[in-house]
């Protein structure tokens, strides 16, 4: 009888231990399962993104030097400052940043699989520009004669809550990878000619070309690349 009682107690303890282990594993999985972003999302390098359409989130600001440094471990900018937009980057650099940013957010369990960072298409860039006015753009229009970039968000946002879509740095678009050129949209700090600041204006460059008026803004998407 004594041995039977000991055996019963051992089996009870084993069952309780198994139940606790399963419960802990289930609780661990539920805690670490990343949730899809909501209308506002802040990623692992403190980049703020706003939902602008179904399945698309856009950077509230152009990518800053602090964010670029944290992902790429370098800062090529001519006009240094953590809160200034990164400049002097190429289209290739921007795409590599997006690739690494995707990997980082998934690794840190900030995003579920199936989400990725990229550059906006030209049509999407026009959506992001929305009702932005040149009076809220960092340019050299009307004799402003700027000598470099300004911290992101220095002026007012557009209706979507996005800043600097028509100035500070020109922004790379995704484009057609089969073409020998890439396209940037929006104005920059040095532009003083109104025609260069029109929404339809396109600046062409090589995929590996860098200038101190070049920058970029990320979009986050859900689905296939």
C-alpha positions, 0 to 999 in steps of 0.5 A: 500500500505504501509503494502504491501511494508513493507511485500515485504521488509521483504520477500526480507530480509528473502530470502537474509538471507537464501541465505547467510546462504546456501552459508556460509554452502556450503563454510564451507563444502568445506573448511573443507573437507579433501583432499587425501594425495599427493605424500608427506604428513605431518600429524598432529604430523609432521610425513612425509610420502612419497608415495611408491606405489598405495595406500601406504605411508611410514614414511620417518623416524621411529616414533620419540620420539616426535611423540610417546609422542604426540600421546601416552602421554608417552615415554618408550625410553631408549635413550631419544631425541625428534628426536631419534626413539622411542625404547623399544616399543612392537608390541602392543604399535606400533599397538595402536599408529597406531590406535590413529594416525588414529583417530587423523588425521581424527578428525583433518580433515587431512585425509578423512575417508577410510585411516588408519595407520598400520605397513608394512607387511614383503613384504612391508618392503622389498619394503621400504628397497629398495636399502638401503646400510649398509654404511648408516645404524646406526649399530655397524658393523666394530667396530663402537661399538655404545652405543645407537640410533642416531637421525633419518636421520643421514645418507643418504636415500635410493632411495625412500627417506626413512631413517634408514631402515637397522639400528638404531632400528629394525622395527615391521612388521604387521604379522599374528595376529593368531600366538603367535609371531611377527617379526621385520626386519632391523638391530639396533644400537647394531648389529655387526654381518653381518648375523643379518643385512641381509634383509632376517633376522627375529627377533621373539618376543612376541606381548608385548615384549619390547627391546631397539632395537625395534622401528617401522615405520608407513605406511598409507593405503587407503582401508579396514583394 
